[in-house]
């Protein structure tokens, strides 16, 4: 054991990025969670949560992404002591910005540092994905991989992740003040069991061009490739005025616009972030909307003290 306590910051993220459903994610700048993890003598996991949306997050470790990570560590490594985790939320929960993934990722990095486990990136991603499963019902890794590694990530089988530096470009995330009960489950249920070959080919093309834009450092190509024919048309029904908001963002100069994660937030990529943000809020009309001005972050979860 190398320390009694540690503080870790982990960025939020946008997963299901455009045409990259369940595969591609990107970390966000200036939006993240901080966890202070401490060893305690009692063999239990204690959680305290503060910050944005804290009252909506359960304290039961069984259904909390941070708590699930810590419980797995105790079981897997036979840790006799317990943990106290204080989580400061900067990522709003349930809005499609990788909230549970940010907390799980921060916890995975923190407990690895606290106990000196020496886990590699793949093991950390698997551990954080287990935390995601406690909330989402399945261990998806596109959010946690982006939060842990930073940048633009492509998730393969068995937590095999390819990471690229994300391009420098403005990102606007418009967060409507709506709550969707059982959002993740409902969002999955809206998707068709099969798609046309034409739509599949178009999405492969967009995802390929989006990744090429990232690899080439071409922010315009990256943004203009954020087009989705497979998921967006079905999940748009969950978000009031989605099509009007998307069109308003594009008319205001956004290169691309789509659903952030599982929604209900909508993100847009472009240079004129102020005008884009204003247009999106206006298009939401009577729906109260909070806007985040951010950008892709190439820094992932890290120890801050």
Helices and strands as residue ranges (DSSP letters): E 5-15, E 24-40, E 45-51, G 54-56, G 61-63, H 65-77, E 82-89, H 99-115, H 121-136, H 142-149, E 152-155, G 157-159, E 161-164, E 170-176, H 183-189, H 197-216, H 219-224, H 232-235, G 236-238, H 242-251, E 256-259, E 266-270, H 273-284, E 289-295, E 302-303
